[in-house]
Amino acid sequence: MKRRAGEREKELKKKRLLEELGEGKLPYLTPADADFHHLQTTRYSKLIFRKSDTVPEELHQMVQEGFLTLRKHNCFFQDLVRIKGKDFFTPVSRILIGNPGCTYKYLNTRLFTVPWPTEGCEIKYCSPQIRDACKALIKLNDYLHVEAVKALQGQNLLDTKGIKDTAIVDREQNFATSLIEKGSFSKDQSSCYVPEDEYTSLNNRTSYNLTLLNYMDPLQMSYLKQEPYFGMGNMAVSWHHDENLVERSTVAVYSYSCEDSSAEETSDWNLKGRDPAVWHVGLKVAWDIETPGLAIPLHQGDFYLMLDDLNMTHQHCVLAGFSPRFSSTHRVADCSRGTLEYIFGQCELALQNLQTDSNSMALSLKSVETAVVKQVEEIHNEVEFEWIRQFWFQGKRYLKCTDWWLKPMAKLEEFWRKMEIMLSPCAWILQRHTALLEEHVVMGDSVCLMRCKM
């Protein structure tokens, strides 16, 4: 119900915004405009953009080879998603890679991670090349994690400039340096003291647990939607907030436009606005017609960070260029209800109400209380509709990469079958009838006893 109400509210806002615009368009700026830098630093300050030359060349090579490997092995798929009650295939093809057992849900579609190499987890990949591609992406994940921590620290220093004393500033700078040297987020006992809550906050908001990879060749698309508010041109991804994320967590996006494309940047582009040959990320303040939007070009190897609450207060879109493009969008997904650990825990909770007779080995319910049976039914539905059906509808595509999910899904199906027995109408009615009969007999015996005493 909340989701539907939210969708209706967004539709009303969109309708009002388009009505206010009429036939006109909102202004937007690109880096070629004189006021671009001022607008970015004042209204889009939590967007951090980095050019490709800031990234180690070895990492570029590993990641870009990984993209091409996954495409060669046909590992990118269009998702079937539901928007406004209708089903659509996404124009962008995707694959989810991340922590083993994690899932990510967007637009009512659950994606299952192809697990990247993780210590203590045995993962059998379909080829050494796919393993190397996943290994490259976890290295990129670690790199972007450190960059996100640095960016958040920089924002904290910037926001409080002139307020903190020198000792505090030095402590924060040392803290950021220790994170960079380590290459991952952990406490360094030799460094100066940093409050526990600061470590926890930075870790929660920057420890990416998965990346959603995207691929699209615009020249293979028969139709792309036009950007409706600013006249920015063809959109690969419409205006949106990223869903299902830890609150105020950073999103990091690495972009790679293929070199082998015949489409080149339009050198003689003289019209006002963005060059249509080049991919851009578009940003706007959500439902605001006063603030100009931004269109920032994305060249090979560039990346950007959306810090803190930018994903909530602003919307972003992806504007298509002419060449095929990959992106790796690293997220701190809210996995409170989206991991194997969670759903196995739910199954075990439900199965606490199931007991096995030591002699006959027959299964029976410990309790037929309405609240207990209802809880089992809710978990049974969650396992079936949120996991089993979603996996066999779309998740099985990832068998091209690894069979890692087959064993846990078989275990979930076994849990589902046991819950099916628990919720079987015949079994439940029989057990309920037996309980009522026993209750009646006990009550009858009590009445007889009372009569004898009289």
HELIX and SHEET records of a PDB file:
HELIX    1   1 LYS A    2  LEU A   21  1                                  20    
HELIX    2   2 PHE A   36  ARG A   43  1                                   8    
HELIX    3   3 SER A   52  THR A   54  5                                   3    
HELIX    4   4 GLU A   57  LYS A   72  1                                  16    
HELIX    5   5 PRO A  128  ASP A  159  1                                  32    
HELIX    6   6 THR A  166  LYS A  182  1                                  17    
HELIX    7   7 GLU A  196  THR A  206  1                                  11    
HELIX    8   8 PRO A  218  GLN A  220  5                                   3    
HELIX    9   9 LEU A  310  THR A  313  1                                   4    
HELIX   10  10 LEU A  340  LEU A  351  1                                  12    
HELIX   11  11 THR A  370  ASN A  381  1                                  12    
HELIX   12  12 GLU A  382  ILE A  388  3                                   7    
HELIX   13  13 ARG A  389  PHE A  393  1                                   5    
HELIX   14  14 GLY A  395  LYS A  400  5                                   6    
HELIX   15  15 LEU A  406  MET A  422  1                                  17    
HELIX   16  16 PRO A  425  LYS A  453  1                                  29    
SHEET    1   A 5 TYR A  28  LEU A  29  0                                        
SHEET    2   A 5 GLY A 293  PRO A 297  1                                        
SHEET    3   A 5 HIS A 280  VAL A 285 -1                                        
SHEET    4   A 5 HIS A 314  LEU A 319 -1                                        
SHEET    5   A 5 MET A 235  HIS A 240 -1                                        
SHEET    1   B 7 LEU A  47  ARG A  50  0                                        
SHEET    2   B 7 PHE A 303  MET A 306 -1                                        
SHEET    3   B 7 VAL A 251  SER A 257 -1                                        
SHEET    4   B 7 ARG A 325  ARG A 331 -1                                        
SHEET    5   B 7 LEU A 210  MET A 216 -1                                        
SHEET    6   B 7 LYS A  86  GLY A  98 -1                                        
SHEET    7   B 7 PHE A  77  ILE A  83 -1                                        
SHEET    1   C 7 LEU A  47  ARG A  50  0                                        
SHEET    2   C 7 PHE A 303  MET A 306 -1                                        
SHEET    3   C 7 VAL A 251  SER A 257 -1                                        
SHEET    4   C 7 ARG A 325  ARG A 331 -1                                        
SHEET    5   C 7 LEU A 210  MET A 216 -1                                        
SHEET    6   C 7 LYS A  86  GLY A  98 -1                                        
SHEET    7   C 7 VAL A 114  PRO A 115  1                                        
SHEET    1   D 2 THR A 103  TYR A 106  0                                        
SHEET    2   D 2 THR A 109  PHE A 112 -1                                        
SHEET    1   E 2 LEU A 354  THR A 356  0                                        
SHEET    2   E 2 LEU A 363  LEU A 365 -1                                        
END                                                                             
